[in-house]
Amino acid sequence: MSLQRVFKTLVSLDLSHIDAKVYMILALTGPKKKLSIVNDLKINKQQISQSLVNLQNRGIILTDLKNKNEFVALPFEKALELLIKTEKAKTQILQETKKTLLSDWKTSTTEKDYEKN
């Protein structure tokens, strides 16, 4: 699989372009400090900081247990499984609310209902 296809897949699984790049560089090169990621990707420090928070919240990168200033990525297979699991859960929630949403849509027949929101 080409890295471009991996990148596109990560983005399709709801990672931002920057998040996908940060994850990939960590997964490919091993633990790195924030400044090293900034230098490697040529992306400003604030964006990298936000990306690291996003990826930690998604559970696909962690703070290195040995060196608290470094970040480490889950292996690609585990990260992919986790991201797919998250997408499945979101789809399940949407599926479960589908009937209610359709009912709300059918009963909201006036534009005024829409304007209230």
N, C-alpha and C positions, 0 to 999 in steps of 0.2 A: 504494500500500500504506500502510495506516495505521501510525502508530508503535506502536500497541498490538500489531498483528500482527507487526511487526518484533521487538518485545520478546518476545512469546510464542515466536517462532521461535528467537531467540537462546537462550532458556531451554530449548527443546526440543532444542537442539544442545549441551546440557550446560553452559551457563553458569549460574551462580547468578543470582538476581534482582539482587543488588548488582553483580555483574560485568557483566550486561547493561546496567544503568543507567549504569555508568561508561563502558563502551564507547560507548554511544549518545551520551552527552553530549560525549565527545571527538570522535566522528565527526561530530556535528552542529555543534559550535561551534569545532572546531580545537584546537590545542595548549593545554594548561592545566597549571598547577602543582597539586600535590597539595592544597594548602590551598584553592585555588579550587574544586576538585572537592568537597571536604568542605563548603564553604559552599553550593555550588549544590545538592547533593543532600541536605544536612542529615543526613549519615551520619557517624558518628564516624571519627576519623582512623585508628584501628587497622584498622577494617573496609575503609576506602579503601586503606590501604597494602597489606593482604592482597589485595584485589581487583586492584590494579595489578600485583602480583607474579603473580597467577593469569593475568591477561590477557597479560602479557609472556611467561610460560611457554607460553601458547597461541599466541603469535606474532601476536596481532591488535592489540596496542599496542606502541609503542616509545618509548624516550627520544628526545626531539627532539635531532637532531644539532647544531643551532645553540644551543639552550639546554638544557643537561643537566638543569635543574630542571623541565622541562616534559615532558609525555607527549603523544604523538600517536597517533591511531588509524589503522589501515589503512583505505582506502576500503571502504565496506560490501560492495561486490561481491567484493573480494579476501578480506575477512574471512569472508564467507559461504562462498566456495569453500574456504577453509582449514578452516573448521569442518566442512563437509560431508565433505571429504576425511578428516578425523580420524574422523568417525563411520563412514564406509565402512571404514576400516582396522580399527576396533574390531569392526564387524560381520563382516568377513572373518576376523579372529582367532577370533571365537566360532564361525563356520561351520566353521572348520578343526578346532576342538576338539570339535565337536558329537558326532562318533562316539565319541570317547573318553569324553566326559561321559555319554552314554547307556549305554555299556558299564559304566562305574563305577556308574551308578545301578542298573542291572539286577543287578549282582553284589553290591551292598550290600543284602542282604535283611534284616539285623537292625538293630534299634535301637541295639545296642551299637556298630556301625560308626559311626553318627552321633554317639554320645556321645563317641567318641574324639577328635573334632575339637572 
